[in-house]
């Protein structure tokens, strides 16, 4: 995963992270880092319910599996919600117990990749004044 430099950042105990697991106050644990994704729920391309289901668990494997080719783009988006590093992250249960089928992952990744390509093209068009 793309690395944030976790120097001089908040250290958040796992017991605090797992309290923020509702759609009105939702933090995710991904790769030992904590993200307050509450404002992102309504605009997540896969639907906010997927994020709510991952709250209160270690979402690292789920995040990596579902974002596939769009992982780098997703990380850039995610980093804007970074709030700290989790102390005790190893206590968290994984958000994914069973591995999804390869067919499911291929379909999900192609959809996610297409959405990211569209978002990047739109952002480029807006930056160039082509789209408003």
N, C-alpha and C positions, 0 to 999 in steps of 0.2 A: 504494500500500500504506500501511497505517497506520504511522506513524513512531515508532520508538523514538528516544530522544535519546541518541546514542552518544557522550556526553561521559564522560571518565574511565572508559572501559571497556577491557578487554583488546584489544590489537591482535594478531591471530593471523595469521601468514603462511600463504599458500595451501599451501605445502609441508607445513605441519602439519595443516591441515584435511583434505587428501586422504589422510592416513594413517589417519584414523578412518572407515573404510568397511566395517566388519563389523557383523554383528547384535549383537555383544557390546560394541561401542564405535563408535557411529555419530553423526557430525556432518553437518549439512546446511548448505549455503551458499544463502541466499535473500536476494536484494536486497542483497548485500554484507555481510550479517550471518551469524554462525555460531551454530548451535543444536545442542546435544547432545540428540538425540531418542532416545537409547538406551532410557530408561525408557518411552517412548511406543510403541515398536514393537508390543508385545503387545496394546495397546488401540486402535490406529489403526483406524477404521471400515473403511478400504479394504484393510486387511491390511498387515502389516509388510513384506512382500516388495516392495511399491511404494516404500517409503522406502529399503530396502536398495539397490534398483536405481538410485536417484537419488544415492546417496552418491558422493563423489569427483568430483562434477560441479556445475555451477551449476544449482540446482533452481528458480530463480525462475520461469521460464516454465511449467514443469510444475506448480508449486504454484498459480500463478494460473489456469491452464487448468482444472485438475481440481477446484478448490474453488468456482468460479463464484459463485453467490449466497451461499454459506456462507463466502466469503472473510474477511469481518470477524470472524466467530466463530472461524474457524480461526486467524486471526492472534492473537486473544486467547489461545487455547490455546498457540500456538507461542511466544509471548513469554515464557512461564514457563521455556522451555528455552534462552533467549538466553545466550550465554557471551562474545560479543565481536564485534568488527568484523574482517573479513578484509582484510589487506594483500595485494595482488596478486590480487584476485578476478577480474580480467580475464584471468588465465591459465587459468581453469577452462573446460572444455568444457561446452556446455549439456547438460542431462540429456535434452532432447527434440531430436531431429534433424528429425523430420518432424511436421507438424501432424496431429493426429487429425481424423477426419471430423466435420462438424457434428452428425451424428446421434449419434455416440459421445459427444461432449461434452455434448449435451443430456441423454442418458440418465444419464451419470455425474453431471452437476450436479444433476439432479432427485433422484437417490439421495442424494448428499451433502447437499443442502438438507434433505431429509426427515430424515436422521440428525441434523443440527444442530438442527432444530426439536424433535425428540424429546429430545435432550440438554438443550436450554434449558428445555423444559417440565418435564423430570424435576428439573433443578436448582431451578427455581422451586418445584415441589411439595415438594421436600426442605427448602428454605429456609422455606417456610410451615408445615412440619410435617404436610403432607398425606401425603407419602410418606416412608417410612423405609427 
